[in-house]
């Protein structure tokens, strides 16, 4: 128990401190992954396929798939469109 580390200290060891290039890239990739998971969960809850969501929002199934896998950087306006128009949900953003 003497060598317990915080999650933040593990991130710093592996990716560097916040503000470093490698850490900033990790944080951006992590956010893309989390947004993708949230989208996928909401889409499944709405009982929609990727293709149906793409049709409702004027995008392509392959783009929805890339977002859900965290493999695509997404603009807030596009994410808003997918959530609000495609899924009929509300997107709430906060800065803490």
N, C-alpha and C positions, 0 to 999 in steps of 0.2 A: 504494500500500500504506500510505501515511501516514494515510489517513483510514478505516481499518478500524474498525468499531464492533462491540461485542458485541451479542448478541441482547437482553440485558437493557437496554442503553442505548437500543436502538431502541424497545423497549416503553415505556420511561420517556418518550421523546420523544413517542410517539403517544398513550399512555394515562395517563401520569403515574406517580408513584412508587407502590410497593406501599402499600396503606392508603388511597389516594385512592379516591373513589367510582367514577370512570371505570375505574381499574385493577382494582378489586375486581370490577366487572361483567365486564370482559374476562376475568379469571381464572376466574370462575364459568362464563361461556359457553364458554371454552376447555376446562374440565374436562368440561362436559356433552357437548361435541363429541367429546373423546377417549374418554369412556365409551361413547358411541354407536358409535364406530368399533370399539372392542374387542368390544362386544356383537355387532355385525354380523359381524365376522370369526369369532367363536366360533360364532355361529348357522350361518353358511355351512359352517364346518368340521364341525359336527354334522349337516350335510345336512338342515336344517330350514328351512321357510318361515317368514315372519313369522306367518302364520296358525296354523301348527302350534305355534310357540312360545307364542303367545297362548293357544291352547287348553290347553296343558300347564300354564300358570301362572294361568289364570283372568283374563286381561286381554284387551284387544282388539288386533286387528292394527294399527289406526290408532295406538294408544299405542306399540306396538313400533316402528312406522315413525317416530314423532316422536322417540323416544329415539335411534334409530339416526342420525337427521339432526342430533342435538344440539339439537332444538327443544323439548325438554321437560326440566324440572328433575326429577331422580329421587331418591327417598330411598334410603338404603343398604339398608334392609330389602327394598325392591322390587327393587333391583339384585341383591341376594343371591338372592332368589326366582327371578329370571330365569336367573341363572348356575347355581345349585346344583340347583334343582328342574327348571327348563326345559331346561337343557343338560347336567345331570349332571356339571358341573365344580365345582371348588372356587374360591371367591373369597378371595383373600388381600389384606388391607389393611395397609399399614405407614405409620407416621408417621416422617418423617425430619427 
